[in-house]
Amino acid sequence: MSMWKTNPTLEYLNELGRGSLQEHLGIEFTEIGTDYIKARMPVDHRTKQPMGLIHGGASAALSETMGSIAGVLIIEDMTKQSIVGIEINANHLSPAKSGYVYATTKPVKIGRRLQVWNTEIHDEDEKLICTSRLTTMIIEQ
């Protein structure tokens, strides 16, 4: 049984990011599971640092995007509540130079107001590039 309060589609998740950093960085959601979401992000001129490696900030932005979108999917009423990130931690473990990175986000803890999401980012060879933890808060609008 799915943990999501809505019945999300990939089209819906990708549409949520139109006109935002998600679109600018080329983040594309690719899979929705019962307790996880997956996305990919290109390693290109938008996401590299000057030395030609994936920028740590791009990895953190991918993680925050995924945790925030996952958080939206479990709130009760999107017209009355929204999600904000309140803390992020990212450990950059290996470089990526080209192609895509692939991220999977799963919940660590889902509370009434606070959520904690873990994201692992791998390269095309499934090497772990970054592991990140995001804490979000549900706020009333």
VEXKOLRO-31401 format. One line per 5 residues: number of its first residue (from 1); for each residue x, y, z of N, C-alpha, C. Coordinates in nm, 2 decimals. Example, Ala and Ser with C-alpha at 12.3 -4.5 7.8 and 13.67 -1.06 7.14 Angstrom:
BEGIN
1	1.32 -0.57 0.78 1.23 -0.45 0.78 1.32 -0.33 0.78  1.28 -0.22 0.71 1.37 -0.11 0.71 1.29 0.00 0.79
***
This chain:
BEGIN
1	0.08 -0.12 0.00 0.00 0.00 0.00 0.09 0.13 0.00  0.05 0.22 -0.08 0.13 0.34 -0.09 0.11 0.44 0.02  0.22 0.51 0.06 0.21 0.61 0.17 0.16 0.74 0.12  0.16 0.76 -0.01 0.12 0.89 -0.07 -0.03 0.92 -0.05  -0.06 1.04 -0.01 -0.20 1.08 0.01 -0.27 1.11 -0.12
6	-0.20 1.15 -0.22 -0.25 1.17 -0.35 -0.22 1.05 -0.44  -0.27 1.04 -0.56 -0.23 0.94 -0.65 -0.14 1.00 -0.76  -0.01 1.02 -0.72 0.08 1.10 -0.81 0.12 1.02 -0.94  0.14 1.10 -1.04 0.19 1.05 -1.17 0.33 1.12 -1.19  0.41 1.06 -1.28 0.53 1.13 -1.31 0.51 1.26 -1.38
11	0.40 1.27 -1.46 0.37 1.39 -1.53 0.34 1.50 -1.43  0.27 1.47 -1.32 0.23 1.56 -1.22 0.36 1.61 -1.15  0.45 1.51 -1.11 0.57 1.55 -1.04 0.66 1.64 -1.12  0.67 1.61 -1.25 0.75 1.69 -1.34 0.69 1.83 -1.36  0.56 1.83 -1.37 0.49 1.96 -1.39 0.50 2.05 -1.27
16	0.51 2.00 -1.15 0.52 2.08 -1.03 0.65 2.17 -1.04  0.75 2.12 -1.11 0.88 2.19 -1.11 0.89 2.29 -1.23  0.79 2.30 -1.31 0.80 2.39 -1.43 0.83 2.54 -1.38  0.92 2.60 -1.44 0.95 2.74 -1.41 1.03 2.76 -1.28  1.09 2.65 -1.23 1.16 2.66 -1.10 1.30 2.61 -1.12
21	1.38 2.60 -1.01 1.51 2.54 -1.01 1.51 2.40 -1.06  1.41 2.32 -1.03 1.40 2.19 -1.08 1.41 2.18 -1.23  1.34 2.27 -1.30 1.34 2.27 -1.44 1.48 2.32 -1.49  1.53 2.43 -1.43 1.66 2.49 -1.47 1.77 2.38 -1.46  1.77 2.30 -1.36 1.88 2.20 -1.34 1.85 2.07 -1.42
26	1.74 2.06 -1.49 1.70 1.95 -1.57 1.66 1.82 -1.49  1.61 1.84 -1.36 1.57 1.73 -1.28 1.44 1.68 -1.34  1.44 1.54 -1.36 1.33 1.48 -1.41 1.29 1.36 -1.32  1.17 1.35 -1.27 1.12 1.24 -1.20 1.10 1.12 -1.29  1.15 1.00 -1.24 1.14 0.88 -1.33 1.07 0.77 -1.28
31	1.04 0.76 -1.15 0.97 0.65 -1.09 0.91 0.69 -0.96  0.79 0.63 -0.93 0.72 0.65 -0.81 0.69 0.51 -0.75  0.74 0.48 -0.63 0.71 0.36 -0.56 0.62 0.38 -0.45  0.59 0.28 -0.37 0.50 0.29 -0.26 0.55 0.38 -0.15  0.69 0.38 -0.13 0.75 0.46 -0.03 0.88 0.53 -0.07
36	0.89 0.56 -0.20 1.01 0.63 -0.26 0.97 0.69 -0.39  1.06 0.79 -0.42 1.05 0.85 -0.56 1.19 0.85 -0.61  1.20 0.84 -0.75 1.33 0.85 -0.81 1.33 0.96 -0.92  1.45 1.01 -0.94 1.47 1.12 -1.04 1.61 1.11 -1.09  1.63 1.18 -1.20 1.77 1.19 -1.26 1.79 1.34 -1.29
41	1.92 1.37 -1.29 1.97 1.51 -1.32 2.09 1.50 -1.41  2.10 1.58 -1.51 2.22 1.57 -1.60 2.34 1.63 -1.53  2.45 1.58 -1.56 2.58 1.64 -1.52 2.63 1.72 -1.64  2.60 1.85 -1.64 2.64 1.93 -1.76 2.67 2.07 -1.71  2.67 2.17 -1.81 2.71 2.30 -1.77 2.62 2.37 -1.66
46	2.50 2.32 -1.64 2.41 2.37 -1.54 2.44 2.32 -1.40  2.51 2.20 -1.39 2.52 2.13 -1.26 2.67 2.11 -1.23  2.76 2.15 -1.31 2.91 2.13 -1.28 2.97 2.25 -1.21  3.07 2.23 -1.13 3.15 2.34 -1.08 3.27 2.36 -1.18  3.35 2.47 -1.16 3.45 2.51 -1.26 3.55 2.40 -1.29
51	3.57 2.30 -1.20 3.67 2.20 -1.22 3.61 2.08 -1.30  3.49 2.10 -1.35 3.43 1.99 -1.43 3.36 1.88 -1.36  3.34 1.89 -1.23 3.27 1.79 -1.15 3.14 1.83 -1.11  3.05 1.74 -1.08 2.92 1.78 -1.03 2.94 1.88 -0.91  2.86 1.98 -0.91 2.87 2.08 -0.80 2.79 2.03 -0.68
56	2.85 2.04 -0.56 2.78 1.99 -0.44 2.65 2.06 -0.42  2.64 2.18 -0.46 2.51 2.25 -0.44 2.41 2.20 -0.54  2.45 2.15 -0.65 2.35 2.08 -0.74 2.30 1.95 -0.68  2.39 1.88 -0.62 2.34 1.75 -0.55 2.25 1.79 -0.43  2.28 1.89 -0.36 2.19 1.93 -0.25 2.06 1.98 -0.30
61	2.06 2.06 -0.41 1.94 2.10 -0.47 1.85 1.99 -0.52  1.92 1.88 -0.58 1.84 1.76 -0.62 1.78 1.70 -0.50  1.85 1.68 -0.39 1.80 1.62 -0.27 1.68 1.70 -0.21  1.70 1.84 -0.20 1.59 1.92 -0.15 1.47 1.92 -0.24  1.49 1.92 -0.37 1.38 1.91 -0.46 1.30 1.78 -0.43
66	1.37 1.67 -0.43 1.30 1.54 -0.41 1.23 1.53 -0.28  1.30 1.57 -0.17 1.24 1.56 -0.04 1.12 1.65 -0.02  1.13 1.77 -0.08 1.01 1.86 -0.08 0.89 1.81 -0.16  0.92 1.76 -0.28 0.81 1.70 -0.36 0.75 1.58 -0.29  0.83 1.50 -0.23 0.78 1.38 -0.15 0.70 1.43 -0.04
71	0.74 1.53 0.03 0.66 1.59 0.14 0.53 1.64 0.10  0.52 1.70 -0.02 0.39 1.75 -0.07 0.30 1.64 -0.09  0.35 1.52 -0.13 0.26 1.41 -0.16 0.20 1.34 -0.04  0.25 1.38 0.08 0.19 1.32 0.20 0.11 1.41 0.29  0.10 1.54 0.25 0.02 1.63 0.33 -0.13 1.61 0.29
76	-0.21 1.64 0.39 -0.35 1.61 0.38 -0.43 1.70 0.28  -0.40 1.83 0.28 -0.47 1.92 0.20 -0.38 2.03 0.14  -0.34 2.02 0.02 -0.24 2.11 -0.04 -0.29 2.25 -0.06  -0.42 2.27 -0.04 -0.47 2.41 -0.04 -0.46 2.48 0.10  -0.44 2.40 0.20 -0.43 2.46 0.34 -0.29 2.44 0.40
81	-0.20 2.35 0.34 -0.07 2.33 0.39 0.03 2.33 0.28  0.16 2.35 0.32 0.27 2.34 0.23 0.39 2.29 0.30  0.49 2.27 0.23 0.62 2.21 0.28 0.73 2.31 0.27  0.81 2.32 0.37 0.93 2.40 0.37 1.05 2.32 0.42  1.16 2.33 0.36 1.29 2.27 0.41 1.34 2.35 0.52
86	1.38 2.28 0.63 1.44 2.35 0.75 1.58 2.31 0.78  1.63 2.20 0.72 1.77 2.16 0.74 1.81 2.06 0.63  1.93 2.08 0.58 1.98 1.98 0.48 2.12 1.95 0.51  2.16 1.82 0.49 2.30 1.78 0.51 2.33 1.69 0.39  2.44 1.72 0.33 2.49 1.64 0.21 2.63 1.60 0.23
91	2.66 1.47 0.21 2.79 1.42 0.21 2.83 1.38 0.07  2.93 1.45 0.01 2.97 1.43 -0.12 3.08 1.33 -0.12  3.06 1.21 -0.18 3.14 1.10 -0.16 3.23 1.07 -0.28  3.18 1.09 -0.40 3.26 1.06 -0.52 3.22 1.17 -0.63  3.31 1.19 -0.72 3.28 1.29 -0.83 3.19 1.22 -0.94
96	3.12 1.31 -1.01 3.06 1.27 -1.14 3.10 1.37 -1.24  3.13 1.33 -1.36 3.19 1.43 -1.46 3.09 1.45 -1.58  3.01 1.35 -1.60 2.92 1.36 -1.72 2.80 1.26 -1.71  2.72 1.26 -1.81 2.60 1.18 -1.81 2.49 1.22 -1.71  2.44 1.13 -1.64 2.33 1.16 -1.54 2.37 1.11 -1.41
101	2.31 1.17 -1.30 2.31 1.11 -1.17 2.16 1.07 -1.14  2.15 0.97 -1.06 2.02 0.91 -1.03 2.00 0.92 -0.88  1.88 0.97 -0.84 1.86 0.99 -0.70 1.73 0.91 -0.65  1.74 0.85 -0.53 1.62 0.79 -0.47 1.60 0.85 -0.34  1.48 0.89 -0.31 1.44 0.95 -0.18 1.34 0.86 -0.11
106	1.37 0.84 0.02 1.28 0.76 0.10 1.26 0.83 0.24  1.15 0.81 0.30 1.13 0.87 0.44 1.22 0.80 0.54  1.27 0.88 0.63 1.33 0.83 0.76 1.23 0.84 0.87  1.15 0.95 0.87 1.05 0.97 0.97 0.94 1.06 0.92  0.82 1.03 0.93 0.71 1.11 0.90 0.63 1.14 1.02
111	0.63 1.27 1.07 0.56 1.31 1.18 0.44 1.40 1.15  0.37 1.45 1.25 0.26 1.54 1.22 0.30 1.67 1.15  0.42 1.72 1.19 0.47 1.85 1.14 0.60 1.83 1.07  0.69 1.74 1.12 0.82 1.73 1.07 0.83 1.60 0.99  0.91 1.61 0.88 0.94 1.49 0.80 1.10 1.49 0.78
116	1.15 1.37 0.78 1.30 1.35 0.75 1.31 1.26 0.63  1.38 1.30 0.52 1.39 1.23 0.40 1.54 1.20 0.37  1.57 1.08 0.33 1.70 1.04 0.29 1.71 1.03 0.14  1.81 1.09 0.08 1.83 1.07 -0.06 1.97 1.02 -0.09  1.98 0.92 -0.17 2.11 0.87 -0.22 2.12 0.90 -0.37
121	2.23 0.95 -0.41 2.26 0.99 -0.55 2.37 0.90 -0.60  2.34 0.83 -0.71 2.44 0.74 -0.78 2.47 0.79 -0.92  2.59 0.75 -0.97 2.62 0.78 -1.11 2.56 0.67 -1.20  2.59 0.67 -1.32 2.54 0.57 -1.42 2.60 0.43 -1.39  2.71 0.43 -1.32 2.77 0.30 -1.29 2.73 0.25 -1.15
126	2.63 0.32 -1.09 2.57 0.29 -0.96 2.67 0.32 -0.84  2.77 0.40 -0.87 2.86 0.44 -0.76 2.79 0.55 -0.68  2.80 0.54 -0.55 2.74 0.64 -0.46 2.82 0.77 -0.47  2.75 0.88 -0.52 2.80 1.01 -0.53 2.78 1.10 -0.41  2.66 1.09 -0.36 2.62 1.17 -0.25 2.51 1.11 -0.17
131	2.51 1.12 -0.04 2.40 1.09 0.05 2.36 1.21 0.13  2.23 1.23 0.13 2.18 1.36 0.19 2.06 1.33 0.28  2.04 1.41 0.38 1.92 1.41 0.47 1.86 1.55 0.47  1.73 1.55 0.45 1.65 1.67 0.45 1.54 1.67 0.55  1.53 1.77 0.63 1.42 1.78 0.72 1.33 1.89 0.67
136	1.20 1.85 0.66 1.10 1.95 0.62 0.99 1.97 0.72  0.92 2.08 0.71 0.81 2.11 0.81 0.69 2.14 0.73  0.58 2.09 0.78 0.45 2.12 0.72 0.40 2.25 0.79  0.36 2.35 0.70 0.31 2.48 0.76 0.17 2.50 0.70  0.10 2.57 0.78 -0.04 2.61 0.74 -0.03 2.73 0.65
141	-0.11 2.74 0.55 -0.10 2.85 0.46 -0.20 2.96 0.51
***
